[in-house]
Amino acid sequence: MRRQLTGLVAASMCLVLIAFLVPTLLLVQRDVENRGLLAAVLRAQTVAAMTSSLTPSSLPTGPQEGLAISVFLADGRVLGVPAERTPSVELAAACRGATNETADGVEILVPVTAMQGCPTVVRVLATAEALRSGLTPMLLMVLSLSLALLFTGVLLAERLGRGLLRSVADLAGTADRLATGDLSARASTEGPLEIRKTAVELNRLATRVDDLVASERRRSADLTHRLRTPLAALRLDVDALKDPALTHRLVEDVDAVTAAVNEVIRASQQLVSDNGAVCSDLAKVVRERTEFWSVLAEDTSRNIRVQIQPRVLPVRVSDAALEAIMDALLANVFAHTPAGVDLAVTAHAVGDGAVLVVEDAGPGFPDTGMIERGRSGTASTGLGLDIVRRTAEDSDGSLSVGGSPLGGARVAVRFGAAKE
């Protein structure tokens, strides 16, 4: 599209410039010739005013600057450039000045009035050199101006096409993000009117889909609560049975039903997420987020040791999810360890996937069950590690916690390989 728009503008401007250049060049040529003739006339009039004081050596015997000056005296002598006494000269001697075109150029004949007619005639021959003096610079100036206008027009068309394509590309990118499950994607409402309208409608559609998904998830949560209540009552009834074998079998069945219900609910919440189409560079995100948190580390007298394998580490998690994981893990270190405690961040490839390890020299985990959703040893929500775990598992990865060689906690997140 951009090439087509640029080509169209270039072709249109070329046609306009051709229509402009042809008459302009003709006018420039005519103006230069008129200037040459005017210079010849002025030279002839100047010489005519000085004929009474001329000597044989006063005038050059050859053309100068394209002007050949000849003075025909009454006694038949010719001063300056030798020339024949043509009928035009004889006519000028009758006090009739003339301008004639000859094979050598244009001659200007100026009679010098005396007491007895005009016996002396001044002839100035303007050659092609004089008539075209200054034509080349004028032509180059006109052509340069035309080329500058053409270049400016093409450049403006290129910028316009790039702006249009940027708006269209933003729409396409937003649509792709929505298709991959990123319901927070919104298109920029900038650009031409038609593209702005399309962007507004696409954003309305995305908002509507987001609202529907949120409503569906709320319904799933309600369904979870409604199903777990009778299952809990059933579990209590099963525990009240006195036959151990029957109780064990029924408990297994209830647990299987509960797990199936949980899996259905979890699957329904993931209907709009397609992690298989997501690919991000773990090394890049880790490098960026550790650099971001390094400012706070300096303020709290911490040292962050970063070890990232020098290569691309593609994983099946979005950039936003990776950033959220990094922020959650580093925020836990800063929130649950005293100032001055050092930490280490490591990222390297493992098989087709990659592993992210965050460890510190703090007091460590009081209980490795902290990864359970909603469980926390402090006043926090207890959701951070669970979010990390679920994100890793959605990419066919895993989360493990334990002790660190530094003396504190160690969290290892394994991500699945990105699918092509």
C-alpha positions as CSV (number, residue, x, y, z in Angstrom):
1,M,0.0,0.0,0.0
2,R,2.8,2.4,0.9
3,R,4.6,1.7,-2.4
4,Q,1.4,2.1,-4.4
5,L,0.7,5.5,-2.7
6,T,4.3,6.7,-3.2
7,G,4.3,5.6,-6.8
8,L,1.0,7.3,-7.5
9,V,2.2,10.6,-6.0
10,A,5.5,10.3,-7.9
11,A,3.7,9.7,-11.2
12,S,1.3,12.5,-10.6
13,M,4.0,15.0,-9.7
14,C,6.1,14.0,-12.7
15,L,3.2,14.8,-15.0
16,V,2.6,18.1,-13.3
17,L,6.3,19.0,-13.4
18,I,6.5,18.1,-17.1
19,A,3.6,20.3,-17.8
20,F,5.3,23.0,-15.8
21,L,8.8,22.6,-17.1
22,V,8.2,22.7,-20.8
23,P,6.8,26.3,-20.9
24,T,9.1,27.4,-18.1
25,L,12.2,26.3,-19.9
26,L,11.0,28.0,-23.1
27,L,10.4,31.2,-21.1
28,V,13.8,31.0,-19.5
29,Q,15.5,30.5,-22.9
30,R,13.6,33.5,-24.3
31,D,14.4,35.7,-21.3
32,V,18.2,34.8,-21.6
33,E,18.1,35.7,-25.3
34,N,16.3,39.0,-24.6
35,R,19.0,39.8,-22.1
36,G,21.7,39.1,-24.6
37,L,20.1,41.3,-27.2
38,L,19.6,44.1,-24.6
39,A,23.3,43.9,-23.8
40,A,24.2,44.1,-27.5
41,V,21.9,47.2,-28.0
42,L,23.4,48.9,-25.0
43,R,27.0,48.2,-26.3
44,A,26.1,49.5,-29.7
45,Q,24.6,52.7,-28.3
46,T,27.7,53.2,-26.0
47,V,30.1,52.8,-29.0
48,A,27.9,55.1,-31.1
49,A,28.3,57.9,-28.5
50,M,32.1,57.5,-28.7
51,T,32.6,57.4,-32.5
52,S,34.1,60.9,-32.7
53,S,37.0,59.8,-30.4
54,L,37.6,56.3,-31.8
55,T,41.0,55.3,-33.2
56,P,42.0,52.1,-35.0
57,S,43.2,50.6,-31.8
58,S,40.2,51.6,-29.6
59,L,38.1,48.6,-30.5
60,P,39.0,44.9,-30.3
61,T,39.5,43.1,-33.6
62,G,37.7,40.0,-32.4
63,P,34.5,39.1,-30.6
64,Q,34.5,39.5,-26.8
65,E,31.9,37.9,-24.6
66,G,30.1,36.9,-27.8
67,L,29.8,40.4,-29.1
68,A,31.6,41.5,-32.3
69,I,31.8,45.3,-32.7
70,S,32.4,46.9,-36.0
71,V,32.3,50.7,-36.9
72,F,31.8,51.6,-40.5
73,L,33.2,55.1,-41.1
74,A,32.2,57.6,-43.8
75,D,35.6,57.2,-45.6
76,G,35.0,53.4,-46.0
77,R,37.3,52.3,-43.2
78,V,36.1,49.7,-40.7
79,L,37.2,49.8,-37.1
80,G,37.1,46.9,-34.8
81,V,36.1,43.4,-36.1
82,P,36.5,43.3,-39.9
83,A,33.1,43.0,-41.6
84,E,31.6,43.5,-45.1
85,R,29.5,46.6,-45.8
86,T,26.2,44.8,-46.5
87,P,23.0,46.2,-47.8
88,S,21.8,46.4,-44.2
89,V,24.7,48.6,-43.3
90,E,23.9,50.9,-46.3
91,L,20.3,51.0,-45.1
92,A,21.4,52.0,-41.6
93,A,23.6,54.7,-43.2
94,A,20.4,56.3,-44.3
95,C,19.6,56.9,-40.6
96,R,17.5,53.8,-40.2
97,G,18.6,51.5,-37.4
98,A,17.8,47.8,-37.6
99,T,18.1,44.5,-35.9
100,N,18.6,41.6,-38.3
101,E,19.1,37.8,-37.9
102,T,22.1,36.4,-39.7
103,A,23.8,33.1,-40.0
104,D,26.3,34.1,-37.3
105,G,23.8,35.5,-34.9
106,V,21.8,38.7,-34.5
107,E,23.3,42.1,-35.7
108,I,22.4,45.4,-34.1
109,L,22.9,48.4,-36.5
110,V,22.9,51.9,-34.9
111,P,23.4,54.9,-37.2
112,V,25.4,57.8,-35.9
113,T,23.7,61.1,-36.7
114,A,25.9,63.9,-38.2
115,M,25.5,67.2,-39.9
116,Q,25.1,65.5,-43.3
117,G,23.0,62.3,-42.6
118,C,24.4,59.2,-40.9
119,P,27.6,58.4,-42.6
120,T,28.9,56.3,-39.6
121,V,27.2,53.0,-38.6
122,V,27.9,50.9,-35.5
123,R,27.3,47.2,-35.9
124,V,27.3,44.8,-33.0
125,L,26.9,41.1,-33.8
126,A,25.5,39.0,-30.9
127,T,26.7,35.5,-31.5
128,A,25.1,32.3,-30.0
129,E,27.5,32.6,-27.1
130,A,26.1,36.0,-26.1
131,L,22.5,35.0,-26.6
132,R,22.9,31.9,-24.4
133,S,25.1,33.4,-21.7
134,G,23.7,32.4,-18.4
135,L,21.2,29.8,-19.8
136,T,22.9,26.8,-18.3
137,P,22.8,28.0,-14.7
138,M,19.1,29.0,-15.1
139,L,18.2,25.6,-16.6
140,L,20.1,23.8,-13.8
141,M,18.3,25.9,-11.2
142,V,14.9,25.2,-12.7
143,L,15.7,21.4,-12.9
144,S,17.1,21.4,-9.4
145,L,13.9,23.1,-8.1
146,S,11.8,20.5,-9.9
147,L,13.7,17.6,-8.5
148,A,13.5,19.1,-5.0
149,L,9.7,19.4,-5.4
150,L,9.5,15.8,-6.7
151,F,11.6,14.5,-3.8
152,T,9.6,16.5,-1.2
153,G,6.3,15.1,-2.7
154,V,7.6,11.6,-2.6
155,L,8.9,12.0,0.9
156,L,5.5,13.4,2.1
157,A,3.7,10.5,0.4
158,E,6.1,8.1,2.1
159,R,5.4,9.6,5.5
160,L,1.7,9.6,4.8
161,G,1.7,6.0,3.7
162,R,3.8,5.0,6.7
163,G,1.3,6.7,9.0
164,L,-1.6,4.9,7.4
165,L,0.2,1.6,7.6
166,R,1.1,2.2,11.2
167,S,-2.6,2.7,12.0
168,V,-3.6,-0.4,10.1
169,A,-0.7,-2.4,11.6
170,D,-1.9,-1.4,15.1
171,L,-5.4,-2.6,14.3
172,A,-4.0,-5.9,13.0
173,G,-1.8,-6.3,16.0
174,T,-4.6,-5.6,18.4
175,A,-6.8,-8.2,16.5
176,D,-4.0,-10.7,16.8
177,R,-3.6,-10.1,20.5
178,L,-7.3,-10.5,21.0
179,A,-7.2,-13.7,19.0
180,T,-4.5,-15.2,21.2
181,G,-6.5,-14.4,24.3
182,D,-5.1,-11.0,25.4
183,L,-8.4,-9.3,26.1
184,S,-6.7,-6.2,27.5
185,A,-5.5,-5.3,24.0
186,R,-6.9,-2.1,22.7
187,A,-6.3,-0.3,19.4
188,S,-5.0,3.2,19.1
189,T,-7.7,5.7,18.1
190,E,-5.4,7.8,16.0
191,G,-5.0,8.1,12.2
192,P,-7.6,8.8,9.4
193,L,-11.3,9.0,10.2
194,E,-12.1,5.5,8.8
195,I,-9.3,3.8,10.8
196,R,-10.3,5.7,14.0
197,K,-13.9,4.4,13.6
198,T,-12.7,0.9,13.0
199,A,-10.4,1.1,16.1
200,V,-13.3,2.4,18.2
201,E,-15.5,-0.5,17.1
202,L,-12.8,-3.0,17.7
203,N,-12.2,-1.7,21.2
204,R,-15.9,-1.9,21.9
205,L,-15.9,-5.5,20.7
206,A,-12.9,-6.3,22.9
207,T,-14.6,-4.6,25.9
208,R,-17.8,-6.6,25.3
209,V,-15.8,-9.9,25.0
210,D,-13.9,-9.1,28.2
211,D,-17.1,-8.4,30.0
212,L,-18.7,-11.6,28.8
213,V,-15.6,-13.6,29.8
214,A,-15.6,-12.0,33.3
215,S,-19.3,-12.8,33.7
216,E,-18.6,-16.4,32.7
217,R,-15.8,-16.7,35.2
218,R,-18.1,-15.3,37.9
219,R,-20.7,-17.9,37.0
220,S,-18.0,-20.5,37.2
221,A,-17.0,-19.4,40.6
222,D,-20.7,-19.5,41.7
223,L,-20.9,-23.0,40.2
224,T,-17.8,-24.0,42.1
225,H,-19.3,-22.9,45.4
226,R,-22.7,-24.5,44.6
227,L,-21.1,-27.9,43.8
228,R,-18.6,-28.0,46.6
229,T,-21.3,-27.5,49.2
230,P,-23.2,-30.8,48.5
231,L,-19.8,-32.5,47.9
232,A,-18.7,-31.4,51.3
233,A,-21.9,-32.7,52.9
234,L,-21.5,-35.9,51.0
235,R,-17.9,-36.2,52.3
236,L,-19.2,-35.8,55.8
237,D,-21.8,-38.5,55.3
238,V,-19.1,-40.8,53.9
239,D,-16.8,-40.2,56.8
240,A,-19.7,-41.2,59.1
241,L,-19.9,-44.7,57.7
242,K,-18.6,-47.4,59.9
243,D,-17.4,-49.7,57.2
244,P,-13.7,-48.7,56.5
245,A,-13.5,-50.3,53.1
246,L,-16.7,-48.7,51.9
247,T,-15.7,-45.4,53.4
248,H,-12.3,-45.5,51.7
249,R,-13.9,-46.4,48.3
250,L,-16.6,-43.7,48.6
251,V,-13.9,-41.1,49.7
252,E,-12.0,-41.9,46.5
253,D,-15.1,-41.5,44.4
254,V,-16.0,-38.2,46.1
255,D,-12.4,-36.9,45.6
256,A,-12.6,-38.0,41.9
257,V,-15.8,-36.1,41.4
258,T,-14.4,-33.1,43.2
259,A,-11.3,-33.2,41.0
260,A,-13.4,-33.6,37.9
261,V,-15.5,-30.6,38.9
262,N,-12.4,-28.5,39.6
263,E,-10.9,-29.5,36.2
264,V,-14.1,-28.5,34.4
265,I,-14.1,-25.1,36.2
266,R,-10.4,-24.6,35.5
267,A,-10.9,-25.5,31.8
268,S,-13.9,-23.2,31.5
269,Q,-11.8,-20.3,32.8
270,Q,-9.1,-21.0,30.3
271,L,-11.3,-21.1,27.2
272,V,-10.0,-17.8,25.9
273,S,-6.3,-18.5,26.6
274,D,-4.2,-20.2,24.0
275,N,-0.7,-20.4,25.4
276,G,0.4,-22.5,22.5
277,A,0.6,-19.5,20.3
278,V,2.6,-17.4,22.7
279,C,6.4,-17.1,22.6
280,S,8.6,-14.8,24.7
281,D,12.3,-14.5,25.4
282,L,12.9,-15.3,29.1
283,A,16.4,-13.9,29.0
284,K,15.2,-10.5,27.7
285,V,12.4,-10.1,30.3
286,V,14.7,-11.2,33.2
287,R,17.3,-8.7,32.1
288,E,14.8,-5.9,31.9
289,R,13.0,-6.6,35.2
290,T,16.2,-7.1,37.2
291,E,17.5,-3.8,35.8
292,F,14.2,-2.2,36.9
293,W,14.4,-3.6,40.5
294,S,18.1,-2.8,40.8
295,V,17.2,0.7,41.7
296,L,15.2,-0.4,44.7
297,A,18.0,-2.9,45.6
298,E,20.5,-0.1,45.8
299,D,18.2,1.9,48.0
300,T,17.9,-1.0,50.4
301,S,21.6,-1.9,50.3
302,R,21.0,-5.2,48.4
303,N,23.2,-6.8,45.8
304,I,21.5,-8.6,42.9
305,R,23.6,-11.2,41.2
306,V,22.3,-11.9,37.8
307,Q,23.3,-14.9,35.7
308,I,21.6,-15.2,32.3
309,Q,22.6,-17.7,29.7
310,P,23.9,-15.6,26.7
311,R,21.3,-16.8,24.2
312,V,17.6,-16.5,23.4
313,L,15.5,-18.5,25.9
314,P,12.1,-19.0,24.2
315,V,9.2,-20.0,26.5
316,R,5.5,-20.5,26.0
317,V,4.5,-17.6,28.2
318,S,3.6,-14.0,27.2
319,D,5.9,-11.1,28.0
320,A,3.2,-9.7,30.4
321,A,3.0,-12.9,32.3
322,L,6.8,-13.2,32.6
323,E,7.0,-9.6,33.9
324,A,4.3,-10.4,36.4
325,I,6.2,-13.5,37.6
326,M,9.5,-11.6,37.9
327,D,7.8,-8.8,39.8
328,A,6.0,-11.2,42.1
329,L,9.1,-13.1,43.0
330,L,11.3,-10.1,43.5
331,A,8.6,-8.3,45.4
332,N,8.4,-11.3,47.8
333,V,12.1,-11.0,48.4
334,F,12.0,-7.3,49.1
335,A,8.8,-7.6,51.2
336,H,9.8,-10.6,53.4
337,T,13.5,-10.1,53.9
338,P,15.2,-7.3,55.8
339,A,17.2,-4.6,54.1
340,G,20.7,-5.5,53.1
341,V,19.9,-9.1,52.2
342,D,21.4,-10.2,48.9
343,L,19.6,-12.1,46.2
344,A,20.5,-14.0,43.0
345,V,18.5,-14.3,39.7
346,T,19.4,-17.1,37.3
347,A,17.9,-18.0,33.9
348,H,19.2,-20.8,31.7
349,A,17.9,-23.4,29.2
350,V,16.7,-26.8,30.3
351,G,15.8,-29.2,27.5
352,D,13.4,-27.4,25.1
353,G,12.3,-25.0,27.8
354,A,14.0,-22.8,30.4
355,V,14.3,-22.3,34.1
356,L,14.1,-19.1,36.2
357,V,15.6,-19.3,39.7
358,V,15.3,-16.5,42.3
359,E,17.0,-17.1,45.7
360,D,18.0,-14.9,48.6
361,A,20.0,-14.9,51.8
362,G,17.1,-14.2,54.0
363,P,15.3,-16.3,56.6
364,G,13.8,-18.7,54.0
365,F,10.3,-20.2,53.9
366,P,8.8,-21.1,57.2
367,D,6.6,-23.6,55.3
368,T,7.0,-24.9,51.7
369,G,3.2,-25.0,51.5
370,M,3.3,-21.2,50.9
371,I,2.7,-21.9,47.2
372,E,-0.9,-22.8,48.0
373,R,-3.4,-20.1,46.9
374,G,-4.4,-17.7,49.6
375,R,-1.8,-19.1,52.1
376,S,0.7,-16.7,53.6
377,G,2.9,-16.4,56.6
378,T,2.4,-12.6,56.7
379,A,-0.4,-10.2,56.1
380,S,-0.2,-10.6,52.3
381,T,-2.9,-12.2,50.1
382,G,-0.9,-15.4,49.5
383,L,-1.7,-15.3,45.7
384,G,1.7,-14.4,44.3
385,L,3.3,-17.9,44.3
386,D,0.1,-19.5,43.2
387,I,-0.1,-17.2,40.2
388,V,3.5,-18.1,39.3
389,R,2.7,-21.7,39.7
390,R,-0.4,-21.6,37.5
391,T,1.4,-19.6,34.8
392,A,4.2,-22.1,34.8
393,E,1.9,-25.1,34.7
394,D,-0.1,-23.5,31.8
395,S,3.1,-23.6,29.7
396,D,3.6,-27.3,30.7
397,G,6.1,-26.2,33.3
398,S,6.3,-26.4,37.1
399,L,7.2,-24.5,40.3
400,S,9.4,-25.7,43.2
401,V,10.4,-24.0,46.4
402,G,13.0,-24.8,48.9
403,G,16.2,-23.7,50.6
404,S,19.0,-21.8,48.9
405,P,22.7,-22.2,49.2
406,L,22.7,-18.5,50.1
407,G,20.9,-19.5,53.3
408,G,17.4,-18.2,52.4
409,A,14.5,-19.2,50.1
410,R,14.8,-20.6,46.6
411,V,12.1,-20.5,44.0
412,A,12.6,-22.4,40.7
413,V,10.1,-21.8,37.9
414,R,10.4,-24.1,34.9
415,F,8.6,-23.0,31.7
416,G,7.6,-25.1,28.7
417,A,9.1,-24.7,25.3
418,A,7.5,-22.3,22.9
419,K,5.6,-24.0,20.1
420,E,6.3,-23.0,16.5
